[in-house]
Amino acid sequence: MHVRLNAVHKYYESPAGPVKVLENVTLHIPSGSFVSLMGPSGSGKTTLLNLIGCLDSPTFGQVILEDRDVANANEATRERIRLRHIGFVFQNYNLLPTLTVFENVVLPMQLASLRRSERDERAVMLLKAVGLDQRANQPVNSLSGGQQQRVAIARALANLPRLILADEPSGNLDGHATKEVMQVLKSINDTQKVTVVLVTHDPAVAAYAEQVYYLEGGRLASG
C-alpha cells in the first residue's frame, strides 16, 4: 500500500490550550517498502502511526492511503479500511488470553465474514509462516513473549492486508525473540510486498528497514 502524508498537523486540546504533537509532517512511503520511525518518548511516533492506521485524524493535512484521503472519511469507511487493508502489531500483543493460538488468528477473519473453510485454511497457512502451526490448539497465554508476538503477526495478516503497522513490536522481548520477530516481519515485506511501518526505540530493530525517519518535537527528518 502506498502511503502519503501531506503537511499533517496534530494538536490536542488541554486546559492550558492546544498541545502540539505533530507539526507539518510530510512523508511518502512507496508500496512494498519497510520504514522505521524513531525518536524520544513523546515525540509523536505513535500518534503518526495512529493517523496512518485510521485510528485518529489530523487537525490539518492529508493522510492518503493509495489514492484516498482518509483524514476526513467517515468512521464506517475508516473501520472498513482498518479491518480489510491494515494489520496492527502492538508491543503488548493484544491477544485474547482465553482463546487458543488458532482462535486468535481466525478472529479478524470472522469479523470480515469469511467462510469458515477459507479462514481455517488461511489460519493454518499463517501459523506455518510464523513457525507456530504445532502450537495452534494451545492457550495463547501458555506461549513465550516472542511466540505471542509471532501469533500477533499472523493475526495481523489474517485479512491479507497491504499495510502492517507495528508499534514497538520488540519492546517486551529479549534479544533472541526480537530477532525472530523481526525476521518474520522482514520476510513478509520481502516475499509478499506488504508495506511495513514500524515504531521503535531500538537502532538494531530500525536497521531492518530500508528507510529510517526520526521524529523530535513533532517534526520529521530522514536518516
N, C-alpha and C positions, 0 to 999 in steps of 0.2 A: 504493500500500500504506500502510495506517495503522500507525504505529509508536508504541509507548508503552513508556517505561522507568519503573518504579516503585521508588523507594528502592534504587537499584543501588549496590552497593559492590564494589570490586575491589581485592584485595590479592595481592601476590606474596611468597612466602617467600624469605628471604635468610639468610645465616649470622648476621646481626645481628638477625634477627627479621622480622616481616611489614612489607612496604613498601606503603604506601597509594598507590594510583593514582587511584581514583575513590571519592568519598565521598557517599553519599546523593543520587545523581543521579536526578532525576525529570524526564522530558521527554515531551512529547506532540507528535507530528508527524502532522498530518492527511494523509490520502491525497491525492496530487497536489501536495503543497507542495514548495518549494525552500528548504532550510535550510542555512546555513553554520555551521561550528564553528571558532572562532578561539581562540588562546591561545598562550602561550610554549611553547618546546620542553619536553617532559617533563610537560606539564600534563594528559595523558591523552586527547588528541583521537583518536589512532589507536586506542588501547585501546577507547574508546567506539564508534568505527566498527566495530571487530572484534566487539564484543558484538552490535551490531545486525546484522552480517553473518553471524552464526552461526559465526565463526572462533574465538571464545573464549566462555567462560561467566563470569558474575559470581560473586563469592564469596557474595553475598547479593543478593536482589532479583529483580524480574521484568523480562524482556525480551519484550514482546508484539508479534508481527507479525500484523496483522489481529486475530483473536481467540485466537491460540495463544501460550502462554508457551513460548518456545523455550529458555529458560535451562537447563532440565534435560532437554530432549529428547535421545534417543539420537543417536549420531553418524550413523547411516544416515538418520534424519529430517532432521538438520541439513544433511547433504550434499545431499539431495534439494531442500531449500529453497534452498540456495546455487546449485545448478545451474539450477533451473527458475524461480525467482522473484526472484533478486537478480543484478544486474550490477555488476562491480567495475572501477574505473578507477584505476590506480596512477600514481605520479609517474614511475616508470621504465618505464612502458608494459607490461612483462612480456609482450611479444610473442615468438613463436618465430622467431629470425632466419633459420633455414634454410627457412622456409615463405614462400610468397608472401602478398601482402595478402589475396587471396581465401581462401587456405587458413587463415590465421589467424582470419578471421571465421567460417568454416564449422566450425572445430574444436569449439566448445561444442555445436553442433547435432548433430555426430557423437556426442559423449558422451551427448547426450539421446536418441539413436537416432531422429532424424527421417529421413524418407525423403530420398533424395538429391535428387530433383526439388524437393522443398519447401525443403530447406536451400540449394540453389543459387539458387533464385528469391529467397529471403529475403536471402541474402548480397548479391546484385546490388542489391536494393532498399536495403539498409542502406548500401552503399558509395555509392550515388547520394545518399542522405540526408546523408552527410558529405562529399560532393563529391570522392570518390576512385574512382568507377567506372572512370575511364580508366586507373587505376593497378593494377587488380585483379591482373594477372599479373606485376607487378614483385616482386622480393625485398623484403620489408618493410624490411630494413636499408639499402635504397637511398633511402628517404624521409627527409625532414627530420623534426626532432623534433615539430613541430606536426602534420605529416601522420601520423606514427606514433601520436600521441595520438588523432587522429581515427579511425584504424583501431581503436585500443583501445576507443573509444566504440562503434563499430559492433559489435565483438566482444561488448562488454558487453550490447548489445541483442539479441544473436542469438537467445536463447530467450524473447524477449518478456517481460522481467522487469517487475515492477511497482515495483521499487525499484532505484535506482542509487546506489552508494556510491563516492565519488571522494575519494581521499586525495592531496592536493596535486597535482591534475592539471596545474597550470601551473608546477610547481616548477622544471622544466628547460627552460622555454620563454621566448622573448623576448616583447616586448610585442605584436607583431602576431600571433604564433602563439597567445598567450594569449587574445587577443580572439576569434580564430577558434574555438578550442576551447570557450570559454565560451558563445559564441553558439550552437554546436551543442547543448550541454547545456541551455541555456535554451529552445531551440526544441523539444527533446524533451519537456521539462517542460510547455511551453505547449500543444503540439499533441497529445501522447499521454497527458498527465496522469500521467506516471511520477513517482513521488516521488523527489526528489534530495536526498541528504545529502552535503555537501562539506566537507572539511577544508582550510583554507588559512591561510597567514600574511599574505596579501595583501589589504588592505582593498578594493582595486578589484575583486578577484575575489569577495570576500564580498558585495559590493554587488549582484551578480546575484541573490542570494537574497531571498526575501520576509521571512525572519527570520534574524537572526544571534545565535548564542549564544556565550558566552565561557567557557572553562574555565581555571581557575587553581587550583593546589593540589588538583586533583581535584574541585573544586566548580564547579557550572554556574550561570551567570547569563545572562539575555537582554539583548540590546542595545536 
